[in-house]
Amino acid sequence: MKNTNLIGNTQIRRAAAAGDLGTAVIFDGPYGSGKKTAAAYAAAALLCRAPGDKPCGVCSSCLQAKAGSHPDIILFNPEGGNIKIDPIRELRSQSFIAPSQSPFKVFIINRADLMNDNAQNALLKVLEEPTSSVFILLTENASSLLQTVRSRCRIYALEPLSPAAVEDWLRANPSDDLKPTPAAIREAAQNCGGSIGQALRLLEKGLPKYAKLAADFVDSLGASPLRIMEVCLAASALTRSEYGDFYTECTRKLTEAALREPQYARYYVAVYEYIQQQKDKLTDNNGSVFALSSQLAAFCGTINRRT
């Protein structure tokens, strides 16, 4: 929780700087989308002692937040495991203890969506009672929380970053363990879906096979039906799980292509919608990977991108 350098996510930045974040909030986003960084930034801004822009980064409170040693910022469930009722009861007790040096405490609950129902109901009691605390719930799937919990929280969806913003961040924050080339950084930024965490994972492990095939597939749409067939044939060798990821990556790439080439948007949307229909068949086990891949090639081969 030491990284308070939040980029993008204007809504969170403005609300935290103005002290108007809310006393119970949810930061929702996929793995690697920067929820912990957003929470660290928000906590630092809320407890900043400077009169101007917050967080100022230089007051004693900001320095403690940046060092990860602020006594009134409490990170709960740092490893992101399942959460049962007893730890939440303990957290609730802590919330009634006066803060050490600030007007209030900030409790950050990592993977709050992994609370069981009893734990959520225990947390609900403290959300309903006035305390000198702010609760920030980090989730990868906010809809899995009870409606009674969600209704008492402001929900902020983490915004995906532009490839340029991710690339700039990766260049400005070099890793001691990773020594990526400029080309590798650029590729990771282009294929991370706007997530710095995912970009770092790509730099560490490389681009998955399904992601490379998805990029090839979308590129092939501007080539010939033969090229489309070649890529789909290669994709048919993926496992069923990998093929589902291939579909997801294809739809993301198609969205980007439609924005980049609006003159062909109708074509990209048609392929996007067809893949969405195929995803249902894949989920229902209604067709083999080979059959679905062959059908995709046939569909794309029957329509011309330039129509």
C-alpha positions in Angstrom: 0.0 0.0 0.0 3.0 2.3 -0.4 2.3 3.4 -4.0 0.1 6.5 -3.9 0.9 7.6 -7.5 -2.5 7.1 -9.1 -2.9 7.9 -12.8 -6.2 8.2 -14.6 -9.4 7.6 -12.5 -10.3 11.2 -12.4 -13.5 10.6 -10.5 -11.7 9.0 -7.6 -8.9 11.6 -7.6 -11.3 14.5 -7.5 -13.6 13.0 -4.8 -10.7 12.1 -2.5 -8.9 15.4 -3.0 -12.2 17.2 -2.1 -12.8 15.0 1.0 -16.0 13.9 -0.7 -15.2 10.2 -1.4 -17.8 8.9 1.0 -17.6 7.0 4.2 -18.2 3.6 2.6 -17.0 3.1 -0.9 -16.3 0.2 -3.4 -13.4 0.3 -5.8 -14.3 -2.3 -8.4 -12.1 -3.6 -11.2 -10.4 -6.7 -12.6 -7.1 -8.1 -11.3 -4.3 -5.7 -11.9 -6.5 -2.6 -12.5 -4.9 -0.6 -9.7 -7.4 -0.9 -6.9 -4.8 -1.0 -4.2 -3.0 2.0 -5.7 -6.3 3.9 -5.9 -7.1 3.0 -2.3 -3.6 4.1 -1.1 -4.0 7.4 -3.0 -7.5 8.0 -1.6 -6.4 7.3 1.9 -3.4 9.6 1.6 -5.6 12.4 0.2 -8.3 12.0 2.9 -5.7 12.2 5.7 -3.4 14.8 4.1 -2.8 17.8 6.4 -1.9 20.3 3.7 -4.4 23.2 2.9 -4.0 23.0 -0.9 -3.9 20.1 -3.3 -4.3 16.7 -1.7 -2.4 14.5 -1.3 0.5 17.0 -1.1 3.1 14.2 -0.7 5.3 16.2 1.8 3.3 16.6 5.0 4.0 14.1 7.8 0.7 12.2 7.1 1.5 11.8 3.4 5.1 10.7 4.1 3.7 8.1 6.5 1.2 6.9 4.0 3.8 6.7 1.3 6.1 4.7 3.6 3.2 2.3 4.5 3.5 3.2 8.2 0.5 5.5 8.8 -1.2 4.2 12.0 -4.7 5.3 10.8 -4.6 3.5 7.5 -5.4 -0.2 8.0 -5.1 -2.7 5.1 -7.2 -5.8 5.8 -6.8 -9.1 4.0 -3.7 -8.1 2.1 -3.2 -11.6 0.6 -6.7 -11.6 -0.9 -8.1 -14.8 0.6 -11.7 -15.7 1.6 -13.0 -13.6 4.5 -15.1 -15.1 7.3 -17.1 -13.5 10.1 -14.6 -13.4 13.0 -12.0 -11.2 11.3 -14.7 -8.8 10.3 -15.9 -8.7 13.9 -12.4 -7.8 14.9 -12.2 -5.1 12.2 -15.5 -3.7 13.4 -14.1 -3.5 17.0 -11.1 -1.6 15.7 -13.3 0.9 13.9 -14.6 2.1 17.3 -11.2 2.8 18.7 -10.2 6.4 18.3 -7.7 7.2 15.5 -4.1 7.8 16.6 -3.4 11.1 14.9 -6.1 11.8 12.3 -9.7 12.9 12.4 -10.7 9.4 11.3 -9.3 6.0 10.3 -9.3 4.5 6.8 -10.0 0.8 6.5 -9.1 -0.9 3.2 -10.6 -4.3 2.7 -8.9 -6.2 -0.1 -11.0 -8.7 -2.1 -14.1 -7.7 -0.1 -16.1 -9.7 -2.7 -14.7 -12.8 -1.1 -16.6 -12.2 2.2 -19.1 -14.8 3.0 -22.7 -13.7 3.8 -22.2 -13.8 7.6 -19.1 -11.6 7.2 -20.9 -9.2 5.0 -23.8 -8.9 7.4 -21.3 -8.2 10.2 -19.7 -5.5 8.2 -23.1 -4.1 7.3 -23.7 -3.3 11.0 -20.7 -1.0 11.1 -21.6 0.6 7.8 -25.0 1.5 9.2 -23.5 3.1 12.4 -21.8 6.4 12.6 -18.1 5.9 13.3 -14.9 7.9 12.9 -13.9 5.6 10.0 -13.9 5.4 6.2 -14.2 2.0 4.6 -12.8 1.3 1.1 -13.9 -2.1 -0.2 -11.7 -3.5 -3.1 -13.6 -5.9 -5.4 -13.1 -7.8 -8.6 -16.8 -8.4 -8.8 -18.9 -5.9 -6.8 -22.1 -7.6 -7.9 -21.2 -10.6 -5.7 -21.7 -8.5 -2.6 -25.1 -8.4 -0.9 -27.4 -5.8 -2.2 -27.7 -4.4 1.3 -23.9 -3.8 1.4 -23.8 -2.3 -2.1 -26.6 0.0 -1.3 -24.7 1.6 1.5 -21.6 2.2 -0.6 -20.6 4.5 -3.4 -19.2 2.4 -6.2 -16.3 3.6 -8.3 -15.3 1.5 -11.3 -11.6 1.6 -12.0 -10.9 3.1 -15.4 -8.8 1.3 -18.0 -5.7 3.4 -19.0 -4.7 4.2 -22.5 -1.8 2.2 -24.0 0.2 5.5 -24.0 -0.4 6.0 -20.3 0.6 2.5 -19.5 3.7 2.7 -21.6 4.7 6.0 -20.0 4.2 4.4 -16.5 6.3 1.3 -17.3 9.1 3.5 -18.6 9.0 5.8 -15.6 8.9 2.9 -13.1 11.6 0.4 -14.2 11.6 -2.9 -12.3 14.8 -4.2 -10.7 13.8 -7.8 -11.7 12.7 -7.1 -15.3 14.8 -5.6 -18.0 12.3 -5.3 -20.9 13.2 -3.9 -24.2 11.3 -0.8 -25.5 9.5 -3.1 -28.0 8.4 -5.5 -25.1 7.1 -2.5 -23.1 5.2 -1.2 -26.1 3.7 -4.7 -26.8 2.7 -5.1 -23.1 1.0 -1.7 -23.1 -0.9 -2.5 -26.2 -2.2 -5.9 -24.9 -2.8 -5.3 -21.2 -6.4 -4.0 -21.5 -5.5 -0.7 -19.8 -4.2 -2.5 -16.7 -0.7 -1.8 -15.4 -0.8 -5.0 -13.3 -1.6 -7.0 -16.4 1.2 -5.2 -18.3 3.7 -6.2 -15.6 2.5 -9.7 -15.8 2.9 -9.8 -19.6 6.4 -8.4 -19.3 7.2 -11.2 -16.8 5.5 -14.1 -18.6 5.1 -12.9 -22.1 2.0 -12.7 -24.2 -0.2 -15.8 -23.9 -0.7 -17.8 -27.0 -4.5 -17.0 -27.1 -3.7 -13.3 -27.0 -1.2 -13.5 -29.9 -3.8 -15.5 -31.9 -6.5 -12.9 -31.2 -4.3 -10.1 -32.5 -3.5 -12.2 -35.6 -7.2 -12.9 -36.1 -8.2 -9.2 -36.0 -5.3 -8.4 -38.3 -6.4 -11.1 -40.7 -9.8 -9.5 -41.2 -8.1 -7.0 -43.4 -6.4 -9.6 -45.4 -7.8 -12.6 -47.3 -10.3 -15.4 -46.3 -7.3 -17.8 -46.6 -5.4 -15.9 -43.9 -8.5 -15.8 -41.7 -8.8 -19.6 -42.1 -5.1 -20.1 -41.2 -5.5 -18.2 -38.0 -8.7 -19.9 -37.0 -7.1 -23.3 -37.7 -4.3 -22.4 -35.3 -6.8 -21.2 -32.7 -8.6 -24.6 -32.9 -5.6 -26.2 -31.2 -6.3 -24.2 -28.0 -7.9 -25.8 -25.0 -11.6 -25.0 -24.3 -10.6 -22.6 -21.5 -7.9 -20.9 -23.7 -10.4 -20.6 -26.5 -12.8 -18.8 -24.2 -9.9 -16.3 -23.4 -9.3 -16.1 -27.2 -12.9 -15.0 -27.7 -12.6 -12.4 -24.9 -9.4 -11.0 -26.3 -10.9 -10.9 -29.8 -13.8 -8.8 -28.7 -11.5 -6.4 -27.0 -9.3 -6.1 -30.1 -12.4 -5.7 -32.3 -13.6 -2.8 -30.2 -10.2 -1.1 -30.6 -10.3 -1.8 -34.3 -13.8 -0.3 -34.7 -12.6 2.9 -32.9 -9.4 3.0 -34.9 -11.0 2.4 -38.3 -14.6 3.8 -38.1 -15.1 3.3 -41.8 -15.1 -0.5 -41.1 -17.0 -0.3 -37.8 -20.1 -2.1 -39.1 -17.9 -5.1 -40.2 -16.1 -5.3 -36.9 -19.4 -5.0 -34.9 -20.8 -7.9 -37.0 -17.8 -10.1 -36.2 -18.0 -9.0 -32.5 -21.7 -10.0 -32.3 -21.0 -13.3 -34.0 -18.3 -14.1 -31.4 -20.6 -13.2 -28.6 -23.1 -15.8 -29.9 -20.3 -18.4 -30.2 -19.3 -17.7 -26.6 -22.7 -18.9 -25.5 -22.2 -22.1 -27.4 -18.8 -22.6 -25.9 -20.1 -22.1 -22.3 -23.0 -24.5 -23.0 -20.6 -27.1 -24.4 -22.6 -26.9 -27.6 -19.8 -27.5 -30.1 -16.2 -28.5 -30.1 -13.4 -25.9 -30.3 -12.5 -27.1 -33.8 -16.1 -26.8 -35.0 -16.6 -23.3 -33.5 -13.3 -22.1 -34.9 -14.3 -23.4 -38.4 -17.6 -21.7 -38.1 -15.9 -18.4 -37.2 -13.6 -18.7 -40.2 -16.6 -19.4 -42.5 -18.6 -16.5 -41.2 -15.8 -14.0 -41.6 -15.0 -15.4 -45.0 -18.5 -14.7 -46.3 -18.5 -11.0 -45.6 -16.1 -8.4 -46.8 -14.6 -5.9 -44.4 -15.0 -3.2 -46.9 -18.8 -3.5 -47.3 
